[in-house]
Amino acid sequence: MAEFTLPLGKVRCMNCAGKIKASLTALPGIEFADVDTRQAVVRGDTELLPLIETITALGYEAGYKHSLPIAGLSCGKCVAKLEAAFSGNAEIYRFSVSKTQAEISSTLSKEAVITIIEETGYRVPVEQTVKLALSGLSCGKCVAKVDKALDEHPQVTGYKTSKTQAEITTYTDAETLIAVIQELGFSAQRAQDSDKHTIQTTSEISDPVEKPSRTEASRNRDTDTTQTTQLLLSGMTCASCVSSVEKAILTVPGVTGANVNLAERTALISGQAPIEDVISAINDAGYNAEQSEDEQSRRQRQQQQNEQTFRRHLRNAVIALGAGIPMMAWGIFGGSMMINSTTSQLSWGVVGLLTFILLYTTGRHFYINGWKAFKHHRATMDTLVALGTGSAWLYSMLVVIIPDIFPMQARHVYFEASAMILGLITLGHALEARARSRTSKALEQLIDLQPQTAVIVTPDSEQEVPLTDVKAGMLLRLYPGAKVPVDGTIENGQSYLDESMLTGEPLPANKQQGDKLHAGTINQDGSLLFRAEQIGNDTMLARIISLVRQAQSSKPALARLADTISAIFVPAVMIIAIITAMVWYYFGPDPSSVYMLVTATTVLIIACPCALGLATPMSVTVGVGRAAEYGVLIRNAEAMQIAASIDTVVLDKTGTLTEGKPQVIDCRSYNNTTDNHLLTLSASLEQGSEHPLAKAIVNAAKTRELILSTQSEFKAMPGYGVTGTVDGHQLVLGNQKLMALGKIDIAQAESDAEAIASQGATPIYVAIDNQLAGILGISDPLRTDSVAAINRLKKMKLDIVMLTGDTETTAKAIARLAGIDTVIAGVLPDGKAAKIAELQQQGKRVAMVGDGINDAPALAQAEVGIAMGSGSDVAIESAQMTLIRHSLHGIADALQLSAATLKNMKQNLFGAFVYNTLGIPIAAGILFPLTGTLLSPVIAGAAMALSSITVVSNANRLRLFKPEHQEK
């Protein structure tokens, strides 16, 4: 006799309970059954499973279903042990067990099941929240890809993700989750909690997601705060070094991200770790690092390092080649390089000692760096050079000291190879250092815009002081021809300022009282008094420099591919060299030891990880800097790679296609309301609003010198309009949707609204006390270059779409003037992102261009978001690119430059891959059966140097890039 108490589900009434009781009583062996809406108590000669099946057959639920993560199971025997524990419990009727998860259907509570698991010797992990810093996610699709992976993971119970971070509720550990994300092709590190506030990034984040309704989550904005610090590095020589430094940095607690730029020899570190700990970790890894307080000191130190590196490499190259060329000439022009007598032993012994001195002096850094790498269990380019030159010298010295152990034909010395290899590789490094110093020319020009002094105005006098002495709120004097030292607002005077160096705008801007000034721009004629507002790192110029610097240190997907290959490149080359040596020694012709030495040394020397490491960062550094020169700020290199494949450009209307300075061009009143009364009430209601259309109405009232009243009960309804009370009248002002919402009859204004909309203006209805009082026509003129810019985008084979919340008639009128064929009108602010998603579902790769807060979700949803520099901070932070100049030509410039940069990266990577793919087999002697000769190690050294120089020179070609359209 057994008794079971079964918890029930979906039993809504006693009638349902009666059905269950009748079915259970009908089963054979049941003596007693008592059922209510919560549970069923059954007693009789029966088992549990038939009871459950009877209840579920009626459409109800019985028992508990537990899905539990499990830890401690390491093999099939562990799984079988736990299965035996479950099967031995009469109250568990169905279960499924793996090494990490258990699915149990039972009448037992969750706590009871956990007790069984623990008694068996295993455990159920405690739920925890893991925060990860993400990189490599460039669009909404990337975020969705991560969401899907987390959604499918059995030990993840909830999450919220953005392009830069993920907060995951899980039963597993952070390392497992990092592996899941890395398998998708993205990067992830454990993030550290921080209360520090910095200005760097704002990203769109989804609300917390809980299974099973994850797909229904809506998106909200959150702030991701990270502190970024840049360090200057030394001691790096190739892509393997980049990987080693990044790994060392990421081991420091508090570091959430690290990007090392081989081209610039810099590291950009994100997180809250003490910088001293980071520098210590880099030093422990065998490299050197130092921090610069500001851009100016960083620049001076970097230039000093570059110059010192160039001079040192050039001096060493001259010494090495000065010793190697005569030795090579001796061999080429008939001199004997064989050891066949005591005299030759003595003479070549002296040469060997001189070569050793050469290796110890000019080649010293190769051996020191190679030894450091060996102590840290890694291999770098220095390892290859040290092994190649060292083995050639050691073999030659053995031939000199004990020639009798070698066959006569193998008694050849290769001192000239060691010297020439050192000389050519060092010369290549010198030329590379000189070329690298030119890659940041654009950034150096931006830094040069910042003057080092400012003129402070006091009640008594004017005094020129260092820029560091300027504080916010001080009154400054700007003389003709002077550069603006800090951001501020003009209080007295009028002048024209050259802003081309910041915005790319060719014409000087007229500035007068109340206008903003930006650091780095040049005053042309008048004298100005202005109040300092943003100083130091808060100026627009400083922010631009910071964004460019970060973008130059970022890595596109191609760079991550190169890094992955580079991490295993040097060890792979060493293995190939060993295999090559063995093959030639055992199967090669006599003297096999000579062939072994030549081929192994040549393989080590010709392999060039340096070219791989420089291929993408050089292109990114030059491309991002060139974009800044044209007034395009690029947030990260990934955006450039994606922008090169864009096929659809979606343009917001107001402030993007148009000037963003609307004006009232028509005013029509009804029902005994005068135009002035209509405009007075409308402007009184709108005077507290920041909306561009509201400002247009207020400005129209001021132009007519109308006296405004106080408003109350003001309520803004995004996408519809506003309501409120003025002078005792209830006002409703907005679009047709708002009138319909308030059930206000607008039939008499239909023809007027159509006439206004056909002119490209927006009709705004005004109702007083629930009766239509009039209609205002507000027009926002197209930017002067919008038509030309759109024609240019069309010539680039791009689909152009206008996305606006305006009426369809108005939108089509504007689109007709601009030359746009596709219009999506009447979209509410929260619906723009959905429209972008619809285009993406059609297979289109979308760039969204906008300027307002309501554009931020759409900018984040698109593959590439492009914000107008005159737009809101939220829009700019949501975008991957920002146009500082107010011109749509910047869109085409950004896309063309992105395509040119991606092409340049591919050329560099192709060259580096092809060089190594062809060079290493040739060095190993694959052509020997056809030609009967081997590649000389000296030629391999020259080829290695040439490959790096070629990559650097090709990247510098981007500095010559000019857009197809040049404003005059």
MOHUFEN-V520253 format. One record per residue. N is the residue number from 1. D_LAST is the distance of its C-alpha to the last C-alpha in Angstrom with 2 decimals. Layout:
n d_last
N D_LAST
N D_LAST
//
This chain:
n d_last
1 97.89
2 94.24
3 92.27
4 88.49
5 86.21
6 83.07
7 80.02
8 78.75
9 75.40
10 74.41
11 77.91
12 77.18
13 80.69
14 84.38
15 84.59
16 82.26
17 84.45
18 87.50
19 86.09
20 85.47
21 88.96
22 90.61
23 88.85
24 89.65
25 93.30
26 93.67
27 92.89
28 95.97
29 97.26
30 95.56
31 98.03
32 95.81
33 92.29
34 90.79
35 87.24
36 84.98
37 81.22
38 80.47
39 82.89
40 85.74
41 88.86
42 90.77
43 94.06
44 95.93
45 96.58
46 93.02
47 89.86
48 86.48
49 84.43
50 86.41
51 85.94
52 82.16
53 81.97
54 84.09
55 81.87
56 78.57
57 80.05
58 80.34
59 76.58
60 76.94
61 76.03
62 78.54
63 78.26
64 75.26
65 72.45
66 71.10
67 68.13
68 68.43
69 66.65
70 69.11
71 69.01
72 71.49
73 72.09
74 71.54
75 73.34
76 75.14
77 78.34
78 76.65
79 75.46
80 79.00
81 80.53
82 78.45
83 79.10
84 82.82
85 82.58
86 80.91
87 83.33
88 86.26
89 85.32
90 86.77
91 84.14
92 81.24
93 81.24
94 77.97
95 75.65
96 73.08
97 72.46
98 69.90
99 69.28
100 66.71
101 67.54
102 70.58
103 70.81
104 74.11
105 75.77
106 78.71
107 80.65
108 79.94
109 77.45
110 74.43
111 76.23
112 79.29
113 77.28
114 75.56
115 79.04
116 80.15
117 77.12
118 77.77
119 81.49
120 80.65
121 78.84
122 75.21
123 72.84
124 70.24
125 67.09
126 66.03
127 62.87
128 60.01
129 56.33
130 54.03
131 50.48
132 48.09
133 44.58
134 42.61
135 39.61
136 37.98
137 37.95
138 34.46
139 35.11
140 37.82
141 39.44
142 40.07
143 41.72
144 43.77
145 44.86
146 46.21
147 47.81
148 49.61
149 50.97
150 52.24
151 53.66
152 55.69
153 57.00
154 60.60
155 60.60
156 57.50
157 58.43
158 55.15
159 51.57
160 48.21
161 45.12
162 41.37
163 38.75
164 39.83
165 43.51
166 46.72
167 49.86
168 52.77
169 56.35
170 58.52
171 61.88
172 60.50
173 58.91
174 55.30
175 55.52
176 56.43
177 53.50
178 51.08
179 52.46
180 51.94
181 48.25
182 47.74
183 49.32
184 46.43
185 43.95
186 42.84
187 43.74
188 45.99
189 47.69
190 50.11
191 48.43
192 50.11
193 50.54
194 48.81
195 48.64
196 45.83
197 42.63
198 39.25
199 35.75
200 34.68
201 35.06
202 35.93
203 36.84
204 38.42
205 42.09
206 44.73
207 47.89
208 50.93
209 52.28
210 55.98
211 57.70
212 58.25
213 55.66
214 52.63
215 50.52
216 50.79
217 49.11
218 46.29
219 43.32
220 42.85
221 40.57
222 41.92
223 40.70
224 40.94
225 41.16
226 40.93
227 40.63
228 38.48
229 39.17
230 37.70
231 40.01
232 39.53
233 41.79
234 43.54
235 46.01
236 44.04
237 43.82
238 43.26
239 42.70
240 46.38
241 45.83
242 43.05
243 45.56
244 48.26
245 46.22
246 45.03
247 48.64
248 49.89
249 47.43
250 48.24
251 51.94
252 51.46
253 52.56
254 49.77
255 46.94
256 45.25
257 42.56
258 41.49
259 38.57
260 38.94
261 36.02
262 37.45
263 34.19
264 33.86
265 37.62
266 37.24
267 38.95
268 37.64
269 40.74
270 41.11
271 44.26
272 46.65
273 48.59
274 49.31
275 46.94
276 49.97
277 51.49
278 48.39
279 48.28
280 52.02
281 51.67
282 49.05
283 51.33
284 54.29
285 52.44
286 52.22
287 48.70
288 47.36
289 45.02
290 43.89
291 41.90
292 39.26
293 39.15
294 35.40
295 32.17
296 32.46
297 36.01
298 35.28
299 32.50
300 34.81
301 37.67
302 35.69
303 34.39
304 37.99
305 39.33
306 36.92
307 37.81
308 41.50
309 41.38
310 39.67
311 42.19
312 45.17
313 44.32
314 43.61
315 46.93
316 48.85
317 47.36
318 48.37
319 51.90
320 52.36
321 51.10
322 53.12
323 56.20
324 55.38
325 54.33
326 57.69
327 59.59
328 57.61
329 58.07
330 61.80
331 62.03
332 59.89
333 61.81
334 65.26
335 66.22
336 68.35
337 66.92
338 70.17
339 72.84
340 76.05
341 77.92
342 78.56
343 76.49
344 73.46
345 74.00
346 73.98
347 71.00
348 68.82
349 70.07
350 68.59
351 65.29
352 65.43
353 65.91
354 62.98
355 60.84
356 62.04
357 60.94
358 57.53
359 57.32
360 58.53
361 55.91
362 52.67
363 53.21
364 54.67
365 51.73
366 52.03
367 55.66
368 55.24
369 52.46
370 54.44
371 57.51
372 55.63
373 54.36
374 57.93
375 59.33
376 56.89
377 57.84
378 54.57
379 53.25
380 49.97
381 48.49
382 50.50
383 53.59
384 52.91
385 52.34
386 55.38
387 57.59
388 56.47
389 56.88
390 59.89
391 61.75
392 61.19
393 62.57
394 65.43
395 66.53
396 66.49
397 68.54
398 71.07
399 71.47
400 72.03
401 74.49
402 76.49
403 75.80
404 79.06
405 77.77
406 75.27
407 76.14
408 75.86
409 72.76
410 70.99
411 71.42
412 67.84
413 65.73
414 62.01
415 61.20
416 58.40
417 56.76
418 56.69
419 55.22
420 52.61
421 51.52
422 51.05
423 49.18
424 46.77
425 46.02
426 45.56
427 43.27
428 41.21
429 41.05
430 39.91
431 37.05
432 36.16
433 36.15
434 33.80
435 31.37
436 31.69
437 30.74
438 27.21
439 26.75
440 26.13
441 23.55
442 21.00
443 23.82
444 24.94
445 21.56
446 21.86
447 25.39
448 24.45
449 22.38
450 25.76
451 27.45
452 31.19
453 32.37
454 32.04
455 33.55
456 36.18
457 37.39
458 41.13
459 43.44
460 44.61
461 41.69
462 38.33
463 38.57
464 36.21
465 37.33
466 36.41
467 34.06
468 37.00
469 38.87
470 36.40
471 37.81
472 36.51
473 37.33
474 37.03
475 35.37
476 32.74
477 31.16
478 27.55
479 27.09
480 23.99
481 22.20
482 24.12
483 23.12
484 24.36
485 27.50
486 28.27
487 27.19
488 28.57
489 28.51
490 28.08
491 31.44
492 30.79
493 27.99
494 24.47
495 21.32
496 17.60
497 16.98
498 14.30
499 14.55
500 11.78
501 14.72
502 16.42
503 14.15
504 10.86
505 9.32
506 6.68
507 8.46
508 12.17
509 14.75
510 17.70
511 20.89
512 24.43
513 27.94
514 28.31
515 24.78
516 24.48
517 23.37
518 22.77
519 24.02
520 21.69
521 19.03
522 18.99
523 20.34
524 18.76
525 21.43
526 24.12
527 27.09
528 27.55
529 30.64
530 30.17
531 32.59
532 32.35
533 32.53
534 31.47
535 32.37
536 32.82
537 32.25
538 31.48
539 28.04
540 24.94
541 23.97
542 27.50
543 27.43
544 24.20
545 25.87
546 29.02
547 27.45
548 25.65
549 28.96
550 30.96
551 28.73
552 29.00
553 32.76
554 33.10
555 34.40
556 33.60
557 36.52
558 36.10
559 36.60
560 39.70
561 41.03
562 40.57
563 42.26
564 45.16
565 45.74
566 45.35
567 48.01
568 50.63
569 49.20
570 51.04
571 54.42
572 54.06
573 53.44
574 56.51
575 58.60
576 57.41
577 58.33
578 61.80
579 62.38
580 61.25
581 63.66
582 66.51
583 65.99
584 65.96
585 68.91
586 71.14
587 70.10
588 68.45
589 70.22
590 71.92
591 71.00
592 69.54
593 68.86
594 66.48
595 64.62
596 64.53
597 63.05
598 60.40
599 59.15
600 59.17
601 57.41
602 54.77
603 54.09
604 53.70
605 51.37
606 49.11
607 48.30
608 44.94
609 44.28
610 41.61
611 39.25
612 39.89
613 39.22
614 35.91
615 34.56
616 32.89
617 32.37
618 30.39
619 27.97
620 27.80
621 27.25
622 24.32
623 22.81
624 23.13
625 21.68
626 18.62
627 18.18
628 18.45
629 15.58
630 13.35
631 15.15
632 17.89
633 21.43
634 24.07
635 27.63
636 29.49
637 29.32
638 31.38
639 28.54
640 26.36
641 29.26
642 29.84
643 26.21
644 26.21
645 28.89
646 27.55
647 28.03
648 27.65
649 25.07
650 26.65
651 24.56
652 26.12
653 25.42
654 25.56
655 22.91
656 21.27
657 20.48
658 20.91
659 19.91
660 23.31
661 24.21
662 26.84
663 28.59
664 32.02
665 31.67
666 35.30
667 38.69
668 41.91
669 45.33
670 48.71
671 52.34
672 52.74
673 49.71
674 47.49
675 43.71
676 43.83
677 46.50
678 44.60
679 41.43
680 43.52
681 45.25
682 42.15
683 40.18
684 43.30
685 43.51
686 39.83
687 39.47
688 40.23
689 37.80
690 34.37
691 33.28
692 30.10
693 32.23
694 34.88
695 32.51
696 31.42
697 35.14
698 35.93
699 33.05
700 34.32
701 37.78
702 36.64
703 34.87
704 38.26
705 39.98
706 42.26
707 44.58
708 44.33
709 47.39
710 48.11
711 47.82
712 50.03
713 50.59
714 46.85
715 46.10
716 42.77
717 43.00
718 39.84
719 38.88
720 41.20
721 40.86
722 42.95
723 46.49
724 48.36
725 50.64
726 49.80
727 52.62
728 55.08
729 53.12
730 52.14
731 48.48
732 46.77
733 43.02
734 41.00
735 40.47
736 43.01
737 44.24
738 45.24
739 47.11
740 48.94
741 49.79
742 51.34
743 53.03
744 51.48
745 51.66
746 48.29
747 49.49
748 49.02
749 45.27
750 44.50
751 43.28
752 41.18
753 39.63
754 38.84
755 37.21
756 35.04
757 34.06
758 33.21
759 30.46
760 28.86
761 30.50
762 32.95
763 36.57
764 38.37
765 42.14
766 44.23
767 48.00
768 50.44
769 53.79
770 53.24
771 52.54
772 49.22
773 48.07
774 44.64
775 41.24
776 37.79
777 34.58
778 31.61
779 28.11
780 25.08
781 21.97
782 19.53
783 16.27
784 13.56
785 12.02
786 15.54
787 16.32
788 13.41
789 14.13
790 17.82
791 17.57
792 15.93
793 18.83
794 21.28
795 20.26
796 21.15
797 24.64
798 24.65
799 26.80
800 25.10
801 27.54
802 27.27
803 29.91
804 30.93
805 34.05
806 33.44
807 35.68
808 35.27
809 34.72
810 31.91
811 30.30
812 30.50
813 29.02
814 25.91
815 25.83
816 26.16
817 23.14
818 21.07
819 22.54
820 24.73
821 28.18
822 30.09
823 30.91
824 33.29
825 34.23
826 36.89
827 36.70
828 38.24
829 36.57
830 39.10
831 38.68
832 35.07
833 36.14
834 38.87
835 36.47
836 34.42
837 37.78
838 38.70
839 35.61
840 36.49
841 40.04
842 38.78
843 37.55
844 33.86
845 31.83
846 29.83
847 26.75
848 26.98
849 24.07
850 25.31
851 25.36
852 28.89
853 32.27
854 33.52
855 30.94
856 32.33
857 35.14
858 32.91
859 30.36
860 33.36
861 34.90
862 31.97
863 31.63
864 28.28
865 27.41
866 23.81
867 23.66
868 20.95
869 20.87
870 21.63
871 24.75
872 28.33
873 29.66
874 31.94
875 29.18
876 27.23
877 30.51
878 31.35
879 28.17
880 27.62
881 23.85
882 21.89
883 18.24
884 17.57
885 14.26
886 15.00
887 13.17
888 15.11
889 12.59
890 14.35
891 17.49
892 16.43
893 15.06
894 18.47
895 20.52
896 19.04
897 19.44
898 22.88
899 23.89
900 22.84
901 24.77
902 27.78
903 27.86
904 27.83
905 30.62
906 32.65
907 32.32
908 33.57
909 36.38
910 37.36
911 37.56
912 39.59
913 41.90
914 42.46
915 43.11
916 45.75
917 47.15
918 47.81
919 48.41
920 51.14
921 53.38
922 53.05
923 53.94
924 56.91
925 58.19
926 57.56
927 57.16
928 60.36
929 62.58
930 60.36
931 59.51
932 62.37
933 60.02
934 58.29
935 54.84
936 55.20
937 54.33
938 52.48
939 50.15
940 49.75
941 48.66
942 46.07
943 44.78
944 44.58
945 42.51
946 40.24
947 39.59
948 38.20
949 36.04
950 34.67
951 33.72
952 31.97
953 30.08
954 29.00
955 27.69
956 25.66
957 23.83
958 21.90
959 20.15
960 18.36
961 17.12
962 13.53
963 12.76
964 12.67
965 9.47
966 6.34
967 3.75
968 0.00
//
